[in-house]
Amino acid sequence: MNMNVIKDRLTTRLAELETRAERAERHATHRDEAVSADFAEQATERENDDVLHTISQEAKAEIIQLRHALDQIETGSYGICEMCGADITPARLEALPGTTLCIKCADKREQV
């Protein structure tokens, strides 16, 4: 695994997520535009706000994972399962770059 390539990819994804979270939060809190005066329109806006809050929260959760992965790269522990110490397969890291568990430990955690 080329850690520089992985680090660049994680950093790029992190920046995208930070922008997405900020944009969703900005729209959901109506920082840039006022809430509609029409009651029916307000109900629709509230539903949209709920979706935007969910998008923001999901982005923030992934941001935490990616920051942790970047910290692991710096300490040399990236790609090592935090439960059992085994190597996490490159395919798993490609699919889930913020993962901290090998597939076996992830399966065990899901079963609990």
Residue, then its C-alpha position, 0 to 999 in steps of 0.5 A: m500500500n502506498m501511504n502517500v496515495i492513501k493519505d491524499r485520497l483520505t485528505t481529498r475525501l475529508a475536504e469534500l465531506e467538510t464542505r458537504a456538512e457545512r453546506a447542509e448545515r447552512h441550508a438546514t439552519h436557513r443562514d442564507e435565506a429566510v424561512s417561508a411565510d407560507f405554512a405549507e411551504q414551511a412544512t416542506e422546508r422542515e422535512n428538507d431540513d431533517v434530510l439535510h441534518t441527516i446528511s450533515q450528521e452522516a458526513k460528520a461521522e465519516i469525517i471523524q473516521l477519516r481523521h482517525a485514519l489519517d492519525q493512524i497513517e501518521t503513527g504507522s498503525y493504519g491498516i491494522c485491526e484495532m481489535c485483533g492486530a491483524d492486517i486489514t486487507p487492501a480491498r477492505l481499506e479501498a472500500l472502507p478507508g476509515t475502517t479500523l477493523c478486519i472483516k472477521c472482527a467487524d463481523k463479530r462486532e455486528q453479531v453482538 
